[in-house]
Amino acid sequence: MLPDAFFAGPGLDRADHLRFDEEELKRIAQSPAARELVWSEGLPSIDQDGRLQLQPAQDPQLFLGLTTDAPIFSPLQDEFADAWKAFGLLAILDPADSPTFAAALSLARWHARHRFCANCGHLSDIVRGGWSRRCPACAAEHFPRVDPVVIMIAEHEGRLLLGRQPHYPPNRYSALRLP
């Protein structure tokens, strides 16, 4: 039996069609149904059941997408925990929330590191619900970097070759990485 893939699955409807309509984004951000991630110690906060903690939208800077119940946002962040602390949370994170967790953390970190235009150095503005930045001085638009990845797992007669580092939480395994 193959293991369930983490960071995969439906997650949120990213609702890309809404990202070009700034007025619609403002409207849904002000909706009573709008929710935003709670952050704690530099990471999206997770409750004791492993679910992302949400609150009514207060600082809806980054539009993550739509659930069946609500539009989901994240505030911007200035400080982030190191990767090992995030890795530890993955041991308890509900798989249904993993795509949202990854998107929020990646997007918030990108904004913290890329506030200025790479072309002219001017402070850029957040556009498209946070999935882009535009320079008001030279009109350059900048997007979060996307690194294409291919993960291959050795399989033989229905069995997978996986590894486990000593610092991994119990029962957490991963594909082997070649140097």
MDAnalysis code that builds the backbone (N, CA, C; Angstrom):
import MDAnalysis as mda
import numpy as np

u = mda.Universe.empty(537, n_residues=179, atom_resindex=np.repeat(np.arange(179), 3), trajectory=True)
u.add_TopologyAttr("name", ["N", "CA", "C"] * 179)
u.add_TopologyAttr("resid", np.arange(1, 180))
u.add_TopologyAttr("resname", ["MET", "LEU", "PRO", "ASP", "ALA", "PHE", "PHE", "ALA", "GLY", "PRO", "GLY", "LEU", "ASP", "ARG", "ALA", "ASP", "HIS", "LEU", "ARG", "PHE", "ASP", "GLU", "GLU", "GLU", "LEU", "LYS", "ARG", "ILE", "ALA", "GLN", "SER", "PRO", "ALA", "ALA", "ARG", "GLU", "LEU", "VAL", "TRP", "SER", "GLU", "GLY", "LEU", "PRO", "SER", "ILE", "ASP", "GLN", "ASP", "GLY", "ARG", "LEU", "GLN", "LEU", "GLN", "PRO", "ALA", "GLN", "ASP", "PRO", "GLN", "LEU", "PHE", "LEU", "GLY", "LEU", "THR", "THR", "ASP", "ALA", "PRO", "ILE", "PHE", "SER", "PRO", "LEU", "GLN", "ASP", "GLU", "PHE", "ALA", "ASP", "ALA", "TRP", "LYS", "ALA", "PHE", "GLY", "LEU", "LEU", "ALA", "ILE", "LEU", "ASP", "PRO", "ALA", "ASP", "SER", "PRO", "THR", "PHE", "ALA", "ALA", "ALA", "LEU", "SER", "LEU", "ALA", "ARG", "TRP", "HIS", "ALA", "ARG", "HIS", "ARG", "PHE", "CYS", "ALA", "ASN", "CYS", "GLY", "HIS", "LEU", "SER", "ASP", "ILE", "VAL", "ARG", "GLY", "GLY", "TRP", "SER", "ARG", "ARG", "CYS", "PRO", "ALA", "CYS", "ALA", "ALA", "GLU", "HIS", "PHE", "PRO", "ARG", "VAL", "ASP", "PRO", "VAL", "VAL", "ILE", "MET", "ILE", "ALA", "GLU", "HIS", "GLU", "GLY", "ARG", "LEU", "LEU", "LEU", "GLY", "ARG", "GLN", "PRO", "HIS", "TYR", "PRO", "PRO", "ASN", "ARG", "TYR", "SER", "ALA", "LEU", "ARG", "LEU", "PRO"])
u.atoms.positions = np.array([
    [0.842, -1.179, 0.000],
    [0.000, 0.000, 0.000],
    [0.892, 1.249, 0.000],
    [0.641, 2.150, -0.922],
    [1.432, 3.376, -1.008],
    [1.047, 4.336, 0.105],
    [2.019, 5.047, 0.665],
    [1.690, 6.047, 1.679],
    [0.988, 7.239, 1.041],
    [0.204, 7.956, 1.837],
    [-0.432, 9.174, 1.353],
    [0.641, 10.237, 1.154],
    [0.522, 10.981, 0.088],
    [1.486, 12.049, -0.193],
    [1.147, 13.267, 0.657],
    [2.152, 13.777, 1.345],
    [1.979, 14.985, 2.151],
    [2.187, 16.184, 1.238],
    [1.597, 17.313, 1.539],
    [1.627, 18.529, 0.728],
    [0.940, 18.332, -0.613],
    [0.102, 17.326, -0.715],
    [-0.669, 17.085, -1.929],
    [-2.136, 17.027, -1.530],
    [-2.984, 17.059, -2.486],
    [-4.407, 17.001, -2.190],
    [-5.066, 18.317, -2.513],
    [-6.350, 18.391, -2.266],
    [-7.107, 19.553, -2.703],
    [-6.738, 20.845, -1.994],
    [-6.490, 20.825, -0.680],
    [-6.158, 22.061, 0.025],
    [-7.194, 23.127, -0.246],
    [-6.755, 24.282, -0.664],
    [-7.630, 25.406, -0.989],
    [-7.833, 25.506, -2.485],
    [-8.956, 26.117, -2.861],
    [-9.122, 26.579, -4.234],
    [-8.345, 27.890, -4.296],
    [-7.253, 27.916, -5.015],
    [-6.405, 29.115, -5.049],
    [-7.100, 30.316, -5.696],
    [-8.194, 30.096, -6.395],
    [-9.042, 31.156, -6.951],
    [-8.232, 32.220, -7.695],
    [-7.393, 31.778, -8.593],
    [-6.542, 32.701, -9.341],
    [-7.353, 33.752, -10.096],
    [-8.553, 33.396, -10.534],
    [-9.384, 34.351, -11.279],
    [-9.742, 35.580, -10.439],
    [-9.724, 35.467, -9.104],
    [-10.035, 36.607, -8.242],
    [-8.841, 37.534, -8.047],
    [-7.652, 37.040, -8.289],
    [-6.442, 37.801, -7.984],
    [-6.251, 39.043, -8.863],
    [-6.942, 39.095, -9.993],
    [-6.829, 40.253, -10.881],
    [-7.864, 41.329, -10.550],
    [-8.768, 41.030, -9.630],
    [-9.834, 41.960, -9.276],
    [-9.619, 42.465, -7.851],
    [-8.862, 43.565, -7.725],
    [-8.519, 44.104, -6.410],
    [-9.765, 44.471, -5.591],
    [-10.786, 44.980, -6.240],
    [-12.012, 45.339, -5.521],
    [-12.706, 44.103, -4.946],
    [-12.734, 43.013, -5.723],
    [-13.342, 41.777, -5.233],
    [-12.537, 41.195, -4.073],
    [-11.224, 41.269, -4.157],
    [-10.390, 40.802, -3.050],
    [-10.659, 41.605, -1.779],
    [-10.798, 42.923, -1.914],
    [-11.115, 43.754, -0.750],
    [-12.480, 43.383, -0.184],
    [-13.440, 43.126, -1.081],
    [-14.796, 42.780, -0.632],
    [-14.795, 41.473, 0.154],
    [-14.134, 40.438, -0.378],
    [-14.166, 39.166, 0.337],
    [-13.324, 39.210, 1.609],
    [-12.284, 40.059, 1.642],
    [-11.478, 40.206, 2.855],
    [-12.292, 40.835, 3.980],
    [-13.263, 41.678, 3.615],
    [-14.106, 42.334, 4.614],
    [-15.345, 41.527, 4.967],
    [-15.536, 40.413, 4.298],
    [-16.677, 39.544, 4.580],
    [-16.576, 38.988, 5.994],
    [-17.708, 38.851, 6.689],
    [-17.679, 38.241, 8.034],
    [-17.160, 36.797, 8.011],
    [-17.237, 36.140, 6.871],
    [-16.760, 34.757, 6.763],
    [-15.252, 34.665, 6.583],
    [-14.586, 35.770, 6.199],
    [-13.142, 35.752, 5.910],
    [-12.347, 35.355, 7.146],
    [-11.369, 34.487, 6.941],
    [-10.510, 34.006, 8.020],
    [-9.058, 34.216, 7.626],
    [-8.222, 34.342, 8.648],
    [-6.792, 34.425, 8.407],
    [-6.068, 33.488, 9.363],
    [-4.894, 33.048, 8.922],
    [-4.074, 32.176, 9.749],
    [-3.574, 32.913, 10.969],
    [-3.518, 32.215, 12.075],
    [-2.875, 32.713, 13.282],
    [-1.418, 32.261, 13.200],
    [-0.494, 33.167, 13.465],
    [0.929, 32.832, 13.460],
    [1.441, 32.869, 14.892],
    [2.363, 31.976, 15.213],
    [2.963, 31.928, 16.536],
    [4.419, 31.512, 16.400],
    [5.308, 32.281, 16.994],
    [6.734, 31.978, 16.982],
    [7.268, 31.737, 15.571],
    [6.803, 32.532, 14.615],
    [7.331, 32.494, 13.262],
    [6.787, 31.412, 12.354],
    [5.675, 30.772, 12.762],
    [5.061, 29.713, 11.951],
    [3.547, 29.808, 12.050],
    [2.833, 29.323, 11.011],
    [1.384, 29.210, 11.167],
    [1.079, 28.315, 12.372],
    [0.167, 28.753, 13.205],
    [-0.142, 28.051, 14.452],
    [-1.056, 26.854, 14.206],
    [-0.768, 25.777, 14.918],
    [-1.532, 24.532, 14.786],
    [-2.134, 24.191, 16.146],
    [-3.410, 23.803, 16.165],
    [-4.055, 23.442, 17.429],
    [-3.695, 22.008, 17.830],
    [-4.206, 21.560, 18.963],
    [-3.844, 20.228, 19.481],
    [-4.356, 19.089, 18.616],
    [-5.307, 19.372, 17.715],
    [-5.797, 18.353, 16.787],
    [-5.027, 18.350, 15.468],
    [-4.015, 19.217, 15.375],
    [-3.205, 19.273, 14.165],
    [-3.782, 20.145, 13.064],
    [-4.802, 20.922, 13.380],
    [-5.427, 21.797, 12.380],
    [-4.867, 23.209, 12.486],
    [-4.778, 23.873, 11.344],
    [-4.347, 25.266, 11.341],
    [-5.343, 26.102, 12.128],
    [-4.816, 27.025, 12.920],
    [-5.691, 27.914, 13.676],
    [-6.046, 29.115, 12.808],
    [-7.332, 29.397, 12.763],
    [-7.852, 30.517, 11.979],
    [-8.592, 31.463, 12.905],
    [-8.627, 32.725, 12.520],
    [-9.391, 33.744, 13.241],
    [-10.054, 34.648, 12.211],
    [-11.018, 35.462, 12.632],
    [-11.589, 36.416, 11.679],
    [-10.479, 37.288, 11.084],
    [-10.584, 37.579, 9.805],
    [-9.541, 38.340, 9.108],
    [-9.380, 39.718, 9.732],
    [-8.151, 40.025, 10.141],
    [-7.827, 41.319, 10.731],
    [-6.818, 42.080, 9.877],
    [-5.888, 41.358, 9.271],
    [-4.837, 41.955, 8.451],
    [-4.658, 41.094, 7.200],
    [-5.678, 41.079, 6.335],
    [-5.680, 40.147, 5.193],
    [-4.784, 40.581, 4.038],
    [-3.489, 40.455, 4.229],
    [-2.531, 40.885, 3.208],
    [-2.362, 39.872, 2.082],
    [-2.318, 38.578, 2.444],
    [-2.051, 37.533, 1.463],
    [-3.275, 36.650, 1.309],
    [-3.841, 36.624, 0.123],
    [-5.016, 35.801, -0.157],
    [-4.541, 34.403, -0.528],
    [-4.818, 33.435, 0.354],
    [-4.378, 32.059, 0.105],
    [-5.359, 31.299, -0.766],
    [-6.665, 31.587, -0.631],
    [-7.651, 30.906, -1.456],
    [-8.981, 30.766, -0.746],
    [-9.832, 29.909, -1.308],
    [-11.188, 29.705, -0.804],
    [-11.368, 28.272, -0.306],
    [-12.066, 28.136, 0.803],
    [-12.551, 26.824, 1.225],
    [-14.045, 26.818, 0.950],
    [-14.710, 25.733, 1.281],
    [-16.164, 25.711, 1.092],
    [-16.841, 26.663, 2.058],
    [-16.154, 27.035, 3.144],
    [-16.749, 27.900, 4.172],
    [-16.325, 29.361, 4.091],
    [-15.092, 29.611, 3.637],
    [-14.579, 30.969, 3.793],
    [-13.384, 31.245, 2.891],
    [-13.158, 32.540, 2.606],
    [-11.884, 32.923, 2.014],
    [-10.819, 32.905, 3.117],
    [-9.614, 32.426, 2.782],
    [-8.543, 32.300, 3.768],
    [-7.401, 33.238, 3.388],
    [-6.927, 33.995, 4.383],
    [-5.861, 34.969, 4.209],
    [-4.752, 34.693, 5.214],
    [-3.651, 35.386, 5.031],
    [-2.562, 35.370, 6.006],
    [-2.043, 36.788, 6.144],
    [-1.711, 37.194, 7.368],
    [-1.024, 38.471, 7.508],
    [0.429, 38.315, 7.077],
    [1.091, 39.425, 6.783],
    [2.524, 39.393, 6.495],
    [3.272, 39.089, 7.786],
    [4.465, 38.569, 7.655],
    [5.293, 38.245, 8.813],
    [6.683, 38.831, 8.619],
    [7.321, 39.179, 9.729],
    [8.686, 39.693, 9.675],
    [9.702, 38.690, 10.178],
    [9.286, 37.829, 11.106],
    [10.206, 36.865, 11.691],
    [9.691, 35.456, 11.451],
    [10.644, 34.549, 11.228],
    [10.284, 33.170, 10.940],
    [11.123, 32.221, 11.774],
    [10.515, 31.121, 12.156],
    [11.239, 30.072, 12.863],
    [12.154, 29.360, 11.879],
    [13.158, 28.671, 12.408],
    [14.031, 27.931, 11.499],
    [13.296, 26.718, 10.932],
    [13.833, 26.181, 9.883],
    [13.170, 25.086, 9.155],
    [12.943, 23.864, 10.020],
    [13.832, 23.602, 10.971],
    [13.663, 22.405, 11.806],
    [12.432, 22.507, 12.700],
    [12.100, 23.711, 13.136],
    [10.887, 23.863, 13.950],
    [9.651, 23.613, 13.083],
    [9.669, 24.096, 11.840],
    [8.553, 23.827, 10.922],
    [8.439, 22.333, 10.670],
    [9.580, 21.693, 10.504],
    [9.592, 20.258, 10.243],
    [8.943, 19.490, 11.389],
    [9.200, 19.915, 12.616],
    [8.598, 19.269, 13.780],
    [7.084, 19.382, 13.791],
    [6.568, 20.517, 13.343],
    [5.111, 20.687, 13.294],
    [4.458, 19.765, 12.274],
    [5.193, 19.411, 11.241],
    [4.625, 18.547, 10.212],
    [4.236, 17.179, 10.761],
    [4.855, 16.791, 11.859],
    [4.532, 15.502, 12.470],
    [3.111, 15.489, 13.035],
    [2.588, 16.666, 13.389],
    [1.241, 16.721, 13.967],
    [0.226, 17.409, 13.056],
    [0.696, 18.027, 11.976],
    [-0.190, 18.762, 11.071],
    [-1.146, 17.826, 10.343],
    [-2.420, 18.175, 10.345],
    [-3.419, 17.407, 9.608],
    [-3.082, 17.494, 8.118],
    [-3.013, 16.352, 7.425],
    [-2.649, 16.381, 5.995],
    [-3.540, 17.295, 5.150],
    [-4.797, 17.474, 5.539],
    [-5.694, 18.346, 4.773],
    [-5.233, 19.801, 4.812],
    [-4.511, 20.185, 5.869],
    [-4.029, 21.558, 6.003],
    [-2.616, 21.755, 5.477],
    [-1.953, 20.680, 5.071],
    [-0.550, 20.813, 4.669],
    [-0.341, 21.714, 3.450],
    [-1.180, 21.661, 2.407],
    [-0.948, 22.581, 1.285],
    [-1.104, 24.056, 1.690],
    [-2.052, 24.341, 2.589],
    [-2.253, 25.716, 3.055],
    [-1.069, 26.170, 3.901],
    [-0.604, 25.301, 4.796],
    [0.560, 25.593, 5.635],
    [1.768, 25.922, 4.763],
    [2.040, 25.077, 3.787],
    [3.205, 25.269, 2.917],
    [3.082, 26.560, 2.106],
    [1.913, 26.817, 1.551],
    [1.722, 28.027, 0.746],
    [1.890, 29.279, 1.600],
    [1.293, 29.291, 2.781],
    [1.377, 30.466, 3.651],
    [2.813, 30.734, 4.076],
    [3.516, 29.704, 4.489],
    [4.886, 29.873, 4.955],
    [5.793, 30.328, 3.806],
    [5.669, 29.700, 2.662],
    [6.493, 30.054, 1.511],
    [6.213, 31.482, 1.045],
    [4.946, 31.823, 0.923],
    [4.573, 33.147, 0.431],
    [4.982, 34.247, 1.410],
    [4.747, 34.034, 2.697],
    [5.120, 35.041, 3.694],
    [6.634, 35.247, 3.725],
    [7.391, 34.152, 3.626],
    [8.853, 34.278, 3.603],
    [9.321, 35.011, 2.340],
    [8.688, 34.741, 1.207],
    [9.073, 35.424, -0.022],
    [8.862, 36.935, 0.119],
    [7.710, 37.333, 0.655],
    [7.441, 38.772, 0.813],
    [8.434, 39.429, 1.763],
    [8.821, 38.734, 2.812],
    [9.781, 39.298, 3.761],
    [11.145, 39.537, 3.111],
    [11.513, 38.711, 2.142],
    [12.829, 38.802, 1.499],
    [12.836, 39.622, 0.210],
    [11.667, 39.924, -0.351],
    [11.623, 40.573, -1.666],
    [10.744, 41.819, -1.677],
    [10.982, 42.702, -0.755],
    [10.157, 43.910, -0.676],
    [10.551, 44.962, -1.713],
    [11.764, 44.877, -2.221],
    [12.260, 45.899, -3.134],
    [12.389, 45.357, -4.556],
    [12.173, 46.233, -5.518],
    [12.248, 45.871, -6.931],
    [13.669, 45.444, -7.295],
    [13.764, 44.320, -7.974],
    [15.064, 43.822, -8.417],
    [15.639, 44.646, -9.567],
    [14.784, 45.420, -10.241],
    [15.256, 46.237, -11.366],
    [15.788, 47.596, -10.934],
    [15.039, 48.281, -10.054],
    [15.425, 49.652, -9.720],
    [15.630, 49.900, -8.223],
    [15.280, 48.947, -7.385],
    [15.505, 49.089, -5.952],
    [14.396, 49.788, -5.184],
    [13.358, 50.226, -5.870],
    [12.244, 50.917, -5.226],
    [11.407, 49.914, -4.421],
    [10.809, 50.374, -3.332],
    [9.895, 49.527, -2.557],
    [8.721, 49.132, -3.449],
    [8.451, 47.841, -3.538],
    [7.366, 47.366, -4.414],
    [6.075, 47.176, -3.631],
    [4.979, 47.084, -4.362],
    [3.647, 46.928, -3.776],
    [3.151, 45.497, -3.942],
    [2.401, 45.030, -2.971],
    [1.773, 43.713, -3.063],
    [0.580, 43.823, -4.002],
    [0.511, 42.922, -4.974],
    [-0.629, 42.857, -5.899],
    [-1.064, 41.408, -6.042],
    [-2.172, 41.205, -6.713],
    [-2.720, 39.874, -6.980],
    [-2.902, 39.048, -5.711],
    [-3.346, 39.719, -4.670],
    [-3.609, 39.016, -3.421],
    [-2.350, 38.486, -2.769],
    [-1.214, 39.015, -3.132],
    [0.036, 38.604, -2.522],
    [0.845, 37.634, -3.348],
    [0.352, 37.248, -4.512],
    [1.083, 36.286, -5.344],
    [1.967, 37.005, -6.362],
    [2.162, 38.304, -6.144],
    [3.020, 39.096, -7.009],
    [3.340, 40.407, -6.295],
    [4.387, 41.077, -6.749],
    [4.716, 42.431, -6.298],
    [4.966, 43.265, -7.550],
    [4.547, 44.510, -7.517],
    [4.734, 45.403, -8.660],
    [5.448, 46.662, -8.181],
    [6.395, 47.095, -8.975],
    [7.149, 48.308, -8.654],
    [6.390, 49.537, -9.156],
    [6.089, 50.483, -8.275],
    [5.403, 51.692, -8.737],
    [6.315, 52.619, -9.533],
    [7.634, 52.434, -9.434],
    [8.569, 53.308, -10.144],
    [8.823, 52.852, -11.579],
    [9.065, 51.555, -11.780],
    [9.416, 51.087, -13.138],
    [8.410, 50.084, -13.703],
    [7.372, 49.767, -12.957],
    [6.281, 48.873, -13.377],
    [6.685, 47.404, -13.533],
    [7.879, 47.037, -13.073],
    [8.281, 45.627, -13.132],
    [7.412, 44.820, -12.172],
    [7.040, 43.638, -12.605],
    [6.258, 42.754, -11.739],
    [7.133, 41.558, -11.384],
    [7.095, 41.191, -10.108],
    [7.929, 40.111, -9.597],
    [7.035, 39.030, -8.989],
    [7.425, 37.784, -9.192],
    [6.637, 36.638, -8.726],
    [7.487, 35.754, -7.831],
    [6.844, 35.043, -6.893],
    [7.607, 34.091, -6.078],
    [8.267, 33.052, -6.971],
    [9.447, 32.675, -6.585],
    [10.193, 31.675, -7.335],
    [9.517, 30.313, -7.205],
    [9.482, 29.604, -8.302],
    [8.932, 28.251, -8.313],
    [10.047, 27.324, -8.779],
    [10.405, 26.396, -7.936],
    [11.449, 25.447, -8.284],
    [10.805, 24.134, -8.678],
    [10.917, 23.760, -9.944],
    [10.355, 22.475, -10.342],
    [11.104, 21.347, -9.641],
    [10.367, 20.386, -9.171],
    [10.945, 19.286, -8.424],
    [10.373, 17.978, -8.942],
    [11.220, 17.001, -9.038],
    [10.781, 15.651, -9.355],
    [11.291, 14.762, -8.235],
    [10.386, 14.049, -7.606],
    [10.770, 13.131, -6.543],
    [10.564, 11.721, -7.065],
    [11.592, 10.944, -6.964],
    [11.515, 9.559, -7.425],
    [11.735, 8.645, -6.228],
    [10.965, 7.603, -6.166],
    [11.092, 6.626, -5.095],
    [11.323, 5.261, -5.723],
    [12.330, 4.583, -5.198],
    [12.617, 3.232, -5.685],
    [11.518, 2.290, -5.189],
    [10.933, 1.539, -6.136],
    [9.851, 0.592, -5.823],
    [10.215, -0.760, -6.410],
    [9.953, -1.804, -5.633],
    [10.194, -3.162, -6.108],
    [9.122, -4.070, -5.519],
    [8.359, -4.677, -6.406],
    [7.305, -5.614, -6.017],
    [6.368, -5.022, -4.950],
    [5.972, -3.786, -5.185],
    [5.002, -3.135, -4.304],
    [5.579, -2.571, -3.014],
    [6.889, -2.608, -2.873],
    [7.534, -2.075, -1.675],
    [8.371, -0.862, -2.055],
    [8.421, 0.137, -1.151],
    [9.161, 1.367, -1.393],
    [10.428, 1.407, -0.557],
    [11.472, 1.977, -1.101],
    [12.707, 2.203, -0.359],
    [12.658, 3.620, 0.196],
    [12.532, 3.725, 1.510],
    [12.462, 5.010, 2.195],
    [13.549, 5.068, 3.257],
    [13.839, 6.252, 3.734],
    [14.829, 6.430, 4.788],
    [14.264, 7.242, 5.927],
    [14.955, 7.185, 7.046],
    [14.527, 7.936, 8.229],
    [15.766, 8.479, 8.925],
    [15.861, 9.804, 9.020],
    [16.975, 10.415, 9.731],
    [16.727, 10.326, 11.234],
    [17.747, 10.289, 12.033],
    [17.571, 10.147, 13.483],
    [16.737, 11.266, 14.123],
    [16.774, 12.461, 13.563],
    [16.024, 13.573, 14.162],
    [14.570, 13.645, 13.676],
    [14.161, 12.763, 12.773],
    [12.762, 12.731, 12.323],
    [11.868, 12.296, 13.478],
    [10.624, 12.779, 13.501],
    [9.669, 12.271, 14.490],
    [9.404, 10.782, 14.229],
    [8.930, 10.058, 15.215],
    [8.630, 8.629, 15.018],
    [7.676, 8.419, 13.836],
    [7.897, 7.350, 13.107],
    [7.067, 6.960, 11.969],
    [7.076, 7.970, 10.823],
    [8.097, 8.809, 10.720],
    [8.215, 9.764, 9.623],
    [9.372, 9.310, 8.748],
    [9.100, 9.099, 7.486],
    [10.097, 8.626, 6.542],
    [10.073, 9.511, 5.311],
    [11.099, 9.430, 4.501],
    [11.126, 10.228, 3.278],
    [11.888, 9.472, 2.200],
    [11.760, 9.991, 0.979],
    [12.532, 9.465, -0.141],
    [14.007, 9.762, 0.129],
    [14.865, 8.937, -0.387],
    [16.300, 9.138, -0.212],
    [16.786, 10.233, -1.143],
    [17.726, 11.028, -0.699],
    [18.269, 12.126, -1.490],
    [19.659, 11.735, -1.976],
    [19.867, 11.891, -3.238],
    [21.191, 11.630, -3.798],
    [22.038, 12.891, -3.691],
    [23.344, 12.745, -3.392],
    [24.188, 13.935, -3.266],
    [24.384, 14.641, -4.587],
])
